Amino acid sequence: MKKKINYKKLIIHAGYPKTGTTFLQNQILNFDLKYNYMYLKKYNFIFDSILYDSDSIYKSKKNKISIIIKNFINNNKVNIISREGLLSPLSNIKRNFIRLRQLLKKNLKIVFVLVVRKQKDILESFYAEDFVKISNKQKEYKSYKKFISNFCSRDLDQNDQAFQIRENLNYYNIYKTIKNIFPESKIIIFDYEDIFTKRKLKEKFNKFVFKDEAIKNLNFEYENKGLKSKKIRFRNSTNTILFFRQKQIYKLFLKKILPRSLKNFIRIFLNYLSNYDEIITDNKSIKYINKHYKRGNSKLSKYIK
């Protein structure tokens, strides 16, 4: 007679980045002591290894990390892991989930929670957040116009960052990738506009993720202010830099007021930042993005809750 396996529930919130992940982590996923939540800084090295380590370094840490995760799992609670970097457009997503599969034991009932967003919106937001990382690898991507132009090119080289980001924002292909690696898992997909703009987050998380009335009250002002302030801060700083560059007012400022060492620092800093342009996707690029993802988004729609 086969021994009955006691499956332990594990919810993995994998992203995407720029889909209200901080709001989810602060107000949803760690709200109740009856859930066992892995989002403390002491666990960061686990995900850093999954996301960034070379194969040889990861292999040397794998057994240790697997034991830590095994000890984290609580038999009497619903276990929650939240790390939006697993679906970072700049990462090797397939490798991330293969490594995650290697680290997790078989007796887990895994539920993935994914939040997707219009590709044009997530692209602008992601670039605004990580433009320094993107431009450090490819200097020409200090210009968003150049980045979006290459992103929408039919002849884009596969080694180009824009190609990698474009592939990683094909939500349906990513869904299939996760399903192939975790065939026994359940994948719950939410639409960002639906759960935030239409305020259906509480209703849908209670129904599809926790399956009870676990979430009582939510403060949506937190998310709205955060998104608005980030967007305004970035736009204002970009516009200010562009204005200073065009009018060359900073030369008058530097000429008389500050000591030479500080003048040189500010001159270098402004020249560096002034290479960046505004994050505005033109109509031609929007049409390309919508057409490029249309088929995949249509197939994905039947899986969105």
Legacy VTK file of the C-alpha trace (Angstrom):
# vtk DataFile Version 3.0
C-alpha trace
ASCII
DATASET POLYDATA
POINTS 305 float
0.000 0.000 0.000
1.403 3.374 -1.067
2.072 5.898 1.618
-0.166 8.959 1.294
1.816 12.107 0.538
1.026 15.115 2.715
1.127 18.018 0.265
2.044 21.426 1.682
0.702 24.531 -0.051
3.177 27.031 -1.431
2.078 30.270 -3.118
4.777 31.829 -5.311
4.179 35.412 -6.400
6.685 35.742 -9.255
5.906 39.202 -10.681
5.961 40.801 -13.198
7.953 43.796 -11.933
6.087 47.124 -12.195
2.700 45.504 -11.577
2.054 46.719 -8.032
4.416 44.176 -6.464
5.392 46.382 -3.500
1.719 46.978 -2.747
1.022 43.234 -2.875
3.998 42.425 -0.660
3.186 45.077 1.943
-0.597 44.872 2.075
-1.549 41.386 0.897
1.044 38.686 1.233
2.364 39.369 4.730
-0.862 40.488 6.358
-1.681 37.548 8.603
0.315 35.369 10.996
-1.481 32.272 9.767
0.594 32.550 6.584
4.299 31.781 6.438
5.862 34.535 4.356
9.353 34.561 2.783
10.129 38.177 2.030
12.626 39.065 4.723
16.028 40.437 3.726
17.744 37.396 5.217
16.383 35.367 2.290
17.646 37.759 -0.413
20.775 35.709 -1.069
18.584 32.770 -2.189
17.017 34.756 -5.007
20.253 36.555 -5.820
21.766 33.141 -6.446
18.827 31.999 -8.595
18.846 35.200 -10.654
22.489 36.182 -10.959
24.937 33.372 -10.140
26.806 31.528 -12.866
25.997 27.831 -13.199
29.118 26.773 -11.312
28.553 29.153 -8.369
24.859 28.290 -8.202
25.682 24.581 -8.183
28.015 25.051 -5.212
25.211 26.761 -3.213
22.269 24.638 -4.370
22.199 22.053 -1.557
22.532 24.677 1.168
19.730 26.803 -0.337
17.496 23.758 -0.773
17.844 22.922 2.933
17.024 26.519 3.937
13.852 26.463 1.816
12.914 23.044 3.201
13.267 24.398 6.758
11.234 27.469 5.841
8.218 25.415 4.723
5.695 25.179 7.556
3.427 22.117 7.546
0.638 23.926 9.381
0.500 27.134 7.357
0.113 28.306 3.788
3.625 29.233 2.681
4.232 32.302 0.529
7.266 33.316 -1.529
7.244 36.695 -3.280
10.009 37.753 -5.640
9.143 39.746 -8.760
12.695 39.372 -10.079
11.851 35.820 -11.181
10.049 37.429 -14.119
12.408 40.348 -14.679
12.553 41.207 -18.409
16.340 41.524 -18.078
16.829 38.019 -16.661
16.926 34.501 -18.059
13.390 33.582 -17.003
13.542 29.953 -18.124
16.735 29.402 -16.131
15.189 31.125 -13.085
12.315 28.639 -12.964
14.485 25.606 -13.719
16.632 26.535 -10.713
13.551 27.132 -8.583
12.271 23.675 -9.549
15.571 22.117 -8.448
15.331 23.799 -5.045
11.747 22.842 -4.207
10.695 19.451 -2.885
8.149 17.288 -4.686
5.586 17.205 -1.859
4.516 20.806 -2.419
1.220 21.944 -3.853
2.483 24.974 -5.762
0.315 27.892 -6.850
1.956 30.572 -8.980
0.501 34.086 -8.918
1.384 36.256 -11.916
0.246 39.817 -12.582
0.473 41.037 -16.180
0.059 44.505 -17.612
-0.223 46.111 -21.048
3.194 45.614 -22.633
3.549 49.252 -23.645
2.905 50.423 -20.065
5.164 47.891 -18.379
7.895 48.672 -20.896
7.870 52.393 -20.111
7.685 51.798 -16.373
10.431 49.170 -16.417
12.743 51.379 -18.491
12.149 54.319 -16.120
13.139 52.151 -13.151
16.096 50.310 -14.680
17.351 52.603 -17.448
20.794 52.810 -15.818
21.189 49.001 -15.890
19.951 48.874 -19.460
22.218 51.682 -20.684
25.263 50.355 -18.822
25.143 47.230 -20.983
24.327 49.102 -24.191
25.309 52.759 -24.163
22.984 53.738 -27.020
20.029 52.855 -24.776
20.532 56.021 -22.774
18.024 57.217 -25.343
14.542 55.744 -24.925
13.828 56.653 -28.553
16.718 54.467 -29.650
15.670 51.689 -27.290
12.041 51.618 -28.451
13.128 51.897 -32.086
15.295 48.785 -31.742
12.632 47.034 -29.654
10.231 47.398 -32.585
12.757 46.360 -35.241
12.022 43.173 -37.191
15.752 42.546 -37.699
16.765 42.833 -34.059
19.824 40.809 -33.080
19.073 38.043 -30.566
21.984 39.181 -28.383
20.481 42.660 -28.058
18.947 43.552 -24.697
15.843 44.862 -26.413
15.323 41.418 -27.988
15.581 39.710 -24.589
13.101 42.153 -23.035
10.733 41.741 -25.980
10.769 37.953 -25.624
10.288 38.090 -21.853
7.187 40.252 -22.224
5.468 37.584 -24.319
3.249 36.519 -21.431
1.739 33.490 -23.130
5.156 31.994 -23.942
6.278 32.618 -20.366
3.108 30.932 -19.089
3.931 27.854 -21.220
7.533 27.868 -19.989
6.457 27.810 -16.332
3.859 25.131 -17.030
6.449 22.920 -18.725
8.834 23.216 -15.774
6.089 22.891 -13.127
3.457 20.740 -14.882
1.724 19.857 -11.621
1.390 23.475 -10.478
-1.556 25.825 -10.714
-0.903 29.190 -12.376
-3.211 32.087 -11.494
-2.891 35.165 -13.706
-4.347 38.561 -12.864
-4.633 41.607 -15.075
-3.034 44.696 -13.511
-5.663 47.100 -14.858
-8.433 44.861 -13.553
-7.213 44.401 -9.989
-5.863 47.916 -9.451
-7.709 50.317 -11.735
-11.041 48.529 -11.250
-10.259 47.786 -7.578
-10.960 44.036 -7.808
-7.804 42.888 -6.006
-9.455 41.966 -2.706
-12.271 40.058 -4.389
-10.018 38.091 -6.734
-7.248 37.221 -4.271
-9.818 35.967 -1.761
-11.566 33.875 -4.404
-8.675 32.404 -6.395
-5.573 32.521 -4.161
-6.611 32.205 -0.518
-10.130 30.825 -1.093
-11.502 32.540 1.983
-12.184 36.054 3.237
-8.575 36.490 4.331
-8.202 40.005 2.954
-10.421 42.455 4.802
-9.412 46.023 3.956
-6.984 47.537 1.476
-5.558 51.032 1.249
-5.449 51.717 -2.490
-4.224 55.259 -1.874
-0.835 53.711 -1.054
-0.533 52.241 -4.536
-2.001 55.206 -6.367
0.270 57.737 -4.641
3.310 55.528 -5.158
2.735 55.103 -8.870
1.836 58.748 -9.400
4.774 60.136 -7.430
7.300 57.843 -9.140
6.026 58.843 -12.569
5.960 62.557 -11.705
9.425 62.438 -10.077
10.999 60.761 -13.069
9.245 62.931 -15.662
10.064 66.140 -13.773
13.723 65.231 -13.322
14.043 64.233 -16.980
12.353 67.421 -18.187
14.516 69.561 -15.899
17.692 67.952 -17.217
16.552 68.434 -20.817
15.666 72.071 -20.123
19.033 72.765 -18.488
20.797 71.098 -21.376
18.898 72.950 -24.097
19.204 76.374 -22.482
22.689 75.646 -21.119
21.735 77.554 -17.964
23.911 75.250 -15.883
27.035 76.761 -17.499
26.194 80.154 -16.009
25.501 78.480 -12.671
28.789 76.610 -12.709
30.848 79.553 -13.926
30.694 81.803 -10.864
29.246 80.133 -7.821
30.884 76.780 -7.050
34.462 75.626 -6.374
36.225 73.970 -9.322
36.128 70.369 -8.031
32.382 70.532 -7.425
31.853 72.266 -10.777
33.591 69.401 -12.558
31.541 66.813 -10.707
28.231 68.533 -11.516
29.262 69.080 -15.147
30.029 65.374 -15.582
26.868 64.351 -13.765
24.613 66.633 -15.837
26.275 65.653 -19.089
25.778 61.996 -18.178
22.111 62.379 -17.283
21.288 64.741 -20.108
21.847 61.932 -22.611
18.535 60.436 -21.480
15.366 61.561 -23.191
11.717 61.474 -22.212
9.983 58.119 -21.928
7.256 58.517 -24.508
6.335 55.701 -26.869
5.362 57.039 -30.303
2.208 55.878 -32.086
4.088 53.791 -34.651
5.840 51.839 -31.887
2.571 51.381 -29.974
0.987 49.844 -33.088
3.951 47.476 -33.475
3.818 46.433 -29.794
0.080 45.774 -29.918
0.397 43.752 -33.125
3.457 41.814 -31.935
1.740 40.567 -28.761
-1.827 40.360 -30.082
-1.890 36.598 -30.742
-0.164 35.656 -27.481
-2.362 37.982 -25.416
-5.448 36.514 -27.049
-4.362 32.975 -26.100
-3.483 34.094 -22.574
-6.846 35.790 -22.009
-8.609 32.496 -21.223
-6.238 31.947 -18.277
-6.658 35.414 -16.747
-8.923 35.462 -13.702
LINES 1 306
305 0 1 2 3 4 5 6 7 8 9 10 11 12 13 14 15 16 17 18 19 20 21 22 23 24 25 26 27 28 29 30 31 32 33 34 35 36 37 38 39 40 41 42 43 44 45 46 47 48 49 50 51 52 53 54 55 56 57 58 59 60 61 62 63 64 65 66 67 68 69 70 71 72 73 74 75 76 77 78 79 80 81 82 83 84 85 86 87 88 89 90 91 92 93 94 95 96 97 98 99 100 101 102 103 104 105 106 107 108 109 110 111 112 113 114 115 116 117 118 119 120 121 122 123 124 125 126 127 128 129 130 131 132 133 134 135 136 137 138 139 140 141 142 143 144 145 146 147 148 149 150 151 152 153 154 155 156 157 158 159 160 161 162 163 164 165 166 167 168 169 170 171 172 173 174 175 176 177 178 179 180 181 182 183 184 185 186 187 188 189 190 191 192 193 194 195 196 197 198 199 200 201 202 203 204 205 206 207 208 209 210 211 212 213 214 215 216 217 218 219 220 221 222 223 224 225 226 227 228 229 230 231 232 233 234 235 236 237 238 239 240 241 242 243 244 245 246 247 248 249 250 251 252 253 254 255 256 257 258 259 260 261 262 263 264 265 266 267 268 269 270 271 272 273 274 275 276 277 278 279 280 281 282 283 284 285 286 287 288 289 290 291 292 293 294 295 296 297 298 299 300 301 302 303 304
